[in-house]
Amino acid sequence: PLDVVVGPPHSLMLARQPVGSLGGNLLATQPLVTIHDAGGNIVNATMSVSAMLLHDLPAAQSEWRVQHSDALVPLRGTVTVSAAQGVASFTNLFLNEWWHTYTLVFQAPGLVAAISGSFRVAIGPLHHIDVETHP
């Protein structure tokens, strides 16, 4: 028989890609991240894994992005989770606003990051109307 020896944690991989939703709602599919050794084997490790939001802006808006980075939409929900047995399960990520497209980056100390595919968040249903000038 062949015994496979799993090496130390090396990188993160996405076992389940995030899928967008309407603004203010949970992502339709929440991401699942696994911890792997250099050979691609899942490592039975416990560590914190964090999600960070990237804004995929058209090239024409990249200068605006640099000048207005404080105005960009934040990722909401529990953005740092504890991986158990090599699996980090995100369960409540969402965005309150819509943009063109988004990409998530998953990071853990000392490991190669995982980057999701792009997804869209659409404008949600009308919540209320404010009247600023009365007729």
ABEGO torsion letter per residue (X at the ends): XBBBBBBBBABBBBABBBBBBBBGBBBABBBBBBBBBAAGBBBBBBBBBBBBBBBBBBAAAAAAAAAAAAABBBBBEBABBBBBGGBBBBAABBBABBBABBBBBBBBBGBBBBBBBBBBBBBBBBABBBBABBX
